[in-house]
Amino acid sequence: MKKSVILATAMTAQLELNHLTKHDDPVVCNCLQIRRSVLEHAIANGANEMETLVGRTGASSVCGACHLSLQEMVGQAKWEPVRLVDVEPVTENIHTFRFSATAGSLDPAAPAQFVMVKALIGDEWVQRPYTISSAASITTHREITVKRLPDGIFSNWLFDEATSNSPIYMSPPMGDYELTPDPLVCFVAGIGVTPALGLMRSCRQGTCLPESILVHYSVSAENEIVYQQELDELQAAYDVRVHLTNVAGHLAFPDVRDIAELHPNARYFICGPERYQKAITEYLDVLSIPEERIHVEIFIPQTLEKRKSKLRYVWLGVALLAAFGLQWWLNWEWAWLEGLQSAESYKRWSGFALGGYLGLQFMLPVTRWFGSINRSVSLYRWHRWQGALAPLVYYVHSTTFGFAAVGFLSAVYFANTVVGLFNQELIANVRWKMRYQRVWLVFHIVLSLLLVALTLVHLYTVFAFQ
């Protein structure tokens, strides 16, 4: 099964950091906090190809959101300035935006390709991927059909603030989906209908190969149908089936089976919400449809696609914090562990090991400080998981918080753990994410330095006056 993953920006957005931004040395790779100057230095020293630049600096190796920005820096990406010339409301929360080139024509596209669109929102450059919904052969203008998302910084900006004078840039068409002469069956849902609509519009212009096209379009209600009149007109040339889920329920296996039996040699194009895609691909797998005949168009950013798995360390850390607090509150004890922790030698050396654990957490900032960015890629992942284990490491040393100076040290230790867990990765909205990150980083650094100072004083006191 072939998947086309559209890269968006880190945690749904990435600042496009070039000469247009007001910052002198902005961060290009948010995951590893790699600034433009570091990348420019690497390029000046021979890393003038994407693979070399990524390998030497580590940028784009965590989430990939800054990939297009790096391409631009090495001269492999091309941004075209465009002007918003028309907005067509399709439904209350779905609009089509038409852009034209400010000079000349736009690059030709292939059916079902997408573009990256970036705009200056506030003082930040934000970019998003959108499928081209206009016919592929049209180069005088390009259309994207956008659904407004409640916390979508870019979609809300397009709906409420974008004008013909707004600075907007568009990438060349991207995406590797290729049409063949085989019959094409499109299973689409919600806003996922846009690539299928673009396909039919392109075929109507004579730029498509399939001998037949069937579009099965699942939508929640009749008032949510995108371009209903045009879809009705397209039924004269293509088999377009609108499936209202509030009337007929969600698409079921027998429906997919019936369509597959009518088109035994078809290729399949699937686009829609994640659960919908998963259900359709599972149905086709049961029907023994070869993987190479199935194409899944994934509309979620790569960073969001991996978000649940990337945040597992947060859940682990929260669970360990809760477990430690509960055992302390209820005074749960393991006799053998209490016996160990009551021994002076165990207290000293487990405390020393705990200090070593804290020292390991400084490997990431020290590595970055000395410019070993490539190595910090793996350290970044380890740093998060290592921090999540902080309550367990402390528990091995002591099952209580202690009193006086030790109690204060413990409070700083656990406060820093909480701050480390509740970082900017929990925030999807890029504007709030960047604001939160600045404040969060100050707290995290101050608490970390304070913790190290208190730990060194405590270790000196313990070993010097034993």
BAMI-755116 format. One record per residue (C-alpha): x, y, z. Coordinates in steps of 0.001 Angstrom, whole numbers, plus 500000, padded with zeros to 6 digits. Each point is the difference from the previous one (the first is absolute). Example, Ala and Ser with C-alpha at 12.3 -4.5 7.8 and 13.67 -1.06 7.14 Angstrom:
2
512300495500507800501370503440499340
# end
This chain:
466
500000500000500000501496503281498917499659502997502293500548503631499140500813501849503220499627503761499838502524501677502271498744502949501991501733502100502582501182498962503448496930499171502155497841501073497016502156502947498904503576501063499292501222503566499799501378500765496578503149501689501168501676501932497223501011503577499240496388501127500251499731499290503719500816502695502511502351497780502051503710500208499220500830496396500860496737498051500239499546496358500931499387497914496888499787496544501593497750500349503051500507496396501125503755500412500470499996503807500340502402500380497067500389503595498910500422501269496475503600501066500675500968496406500867498516498755496727501627502797497993503359499145501571499572496337499024499035500965496438503029502304499732502188497078501053498803497636497295496597498734501144498261501439496955497825496953499265496924499012501999501318496596501066503325501448501113498367502905501858497608497708501881502767497552500824502396502647501259497570502123502034497145497618500861497409502551498851496828498451498550500929496598501456497457500003502852496637501005498525500963501161496510497912503156500195502856502313499026500947497895496968498737502516497466501757502846501816503301498124499760499391499332496326499579503715499505503283500731501769501942497670497677498205501312496942497853496941499384496645501539500866498139502658498124497365502231501552497734501901497645498429503257501228496256499793499412497008502270500489496619499034501412497534500944497259496759498313501016498286498221502892497020497747499356497949498776502990499158496343499408498413499273503362499995501973503246503365498560501039501502499147496602501210502640497532501928499825496736502876502461499661501322500948496563503555501281499590501770501397496964503691500595499403501164503568500501502032499657496810499731497469497171498266496663500474500108497262502615501828496704499569497893497260498373498636497342502346498920496381499807496609498780501249499792499512503806503199501918500735500248502480502874501785503258500736501448501597503099498542503430500674501746502383502384498963503364501291501136502610502492497628499684502936500783502572502660503802499989500052500381496310499117500185498184496672497646497023500111499569497373497310497409497311499261499497497297497358496838500057497874498844497808497138499516501813496712496251499969499345500115501779496621500691498128496766503663499009499717500401501520496526499140503520501190503083502179500544498354503446500078498767499377503528499896497312502671497205499109502397500039498338503409496903499010501943500431500497503747497996498933503009500057502376502966501367498259503090499165501306503501503664500312501018501436500294496500502161503101499869500371499890496207496424499090499072498561502656502311502404502570498559498894499111496469496342500283500941500206503190502055503070502043499108501523499100496616499677502674497319501315500598496500502853502004501549501075497319502486503551498651499425499373496395498918502348497489498381499304496656498360502322497070499317500132498091496724497545497076499808501141496996502032498867496389500430500863496785498216496562498555499213499813498764496408496882499140498030499829496905497800497536498863497321498401497607502520496546500818501377500278502285503048497845499698503117500218502910502446498803499451503554499939503469501526498415501596503048499514503544501262502528502519498708501855497004498546497791500384496946502211502837498694502645497816498290497246497926498361498316503188498858503305501225498590500458496666498224496602500228498308500537503627499044503374499075498496498525497066498100497271502245498643502823502148498575501421496906498303503065499474502230499012496651501596500649496395499075497431497825501864497421498331497774497403500608502704499727501781503346497708499167502908499915502425502913498341498800503204499670503096502171499049499611503681498760503148501689498251500555503324496962501936498723498589501478496827500919503568500958503640498910500293500270498815496389502793501803498155499096501309496512496727498101499863498841501539496722503314499262498281499985496438501312496524499562498533501295501258496646503056497727500151497727496975500347499375500246496260503618498925499405500967498230503231498391497767502577499639502342502990498248498606503066499273502179503018499604498042503242498276501906502830501181498453503241497245501631502074497495498050497875501744496809498848502628499654502719503719499578499435501255498156496951499987496266500760501874497002498643497133498765497743499958503413498246503722499829499271499739496357498958497213500750497497502021502796498399503147497857499835498096497165498319498704502392497336503549501303499321502339496990500302502970501743498320499657503351501713502565502039501844498886501666503229500507503538501254499082500573503665499817503351501742498219501084503156500207499878503797502430497505501502497289497608501245498322500035496607503279499255498203500778497175502384496573498400499542500127500160496181503532498597499792499037497156502343496968499186497854502145499945496861502549497798501745497258497497500878499030500033496313503643499159499128500546503182497984503781500239499309501745502761501947501494501500496853496476500769498764499117502041503096501038503617500551499255501735503294500210503782499993500815501037503547498820503528500695501318500347503523503428501508500633502740497528500645500644501549503376496358499525501014499900496533498558502734499043502423498801502189502833498366497293502108503074497775499873502311502985500588498131500921503185500185496572501602502852501196502185497632502638501442497469497359501011502767497878501515501334502945501993496547501011501238499253496409501026503276499732501933499394503364501693496510498912501032501298496653501249502716501649502098497580502509501503497471497278500777502477497709501757501281502957502043496492501153500947498804496510500969503330499101501579500401496817497994503280498289500885502101497109498790501918498706502971503056498973497996500230503417498296499459501876503253502760497927501508502387500907497198499146503684500155500545500141503736503659499002499557502344503003499899502216498549497289496988499332497739498729503551500554503346501486499017500686497921496913496439499929498678500006503782500448503265500155498092498421497893497228497017502360499981502414502901499518501554498113497090496540499560498490499488503765500174503358500492498345498939497775497101497073502326499376502497502751499190501490498003497126497496501494497556500552503720500776503780499495500273500053498192496646498068502833498400502199502608501660503137498521498443498359499757496606499654496216499713496508500343498555500036496691498136500532498043503204497250501917501766497377498354497753500072496742501947500685501814503294496839502062499527497821496888499993501913498464502909499815503241502000496201499917500025499708496354501037502759500386502561498133502924501551496783497967500153501803497424502187500923502631502628497376498897502594501148496370499751503679500940500363499162502112503069497908497164501461503004497678499904501856502556502124497166500983502339496271499376500352499408503313501796500552503670499189502101500738503060500023503132502150501634503451500121502824500330497418499443496472498693496291500707499662500748503140497987502397498042497790497303497375499408497437502691499190502290501529497366500733496523498603496341499110499515499063503505498826502604499737497259498652496577499058496487501408499632501258502940497931501995497650497773496980497811499331497575502836499299502017501507497178499027501667496730499370496667498260496623499852501741498794503119498172498693499708496446499404503675499248503302501346498705499491503572501267499362498874503577502647497309499623502753502493499236498927502380502771499795497173502513503380498608498921501804503244500809498573500155503544500316496239500521503665499976499009500859502690502556498328498060502808501610496721498911503502501475499859499681501861503322498634496946501804502656497738498448502866502264501069498522500450503473499587496235500309503619499357499047501240502590502494497900498590502834501024496427499130503709500847500032499661501732503377498065497029501364502546497451498719502880502032501399498301500205503391499280496257500075503467498827498953502039502699501734498356499529503401499340496282500028
# end
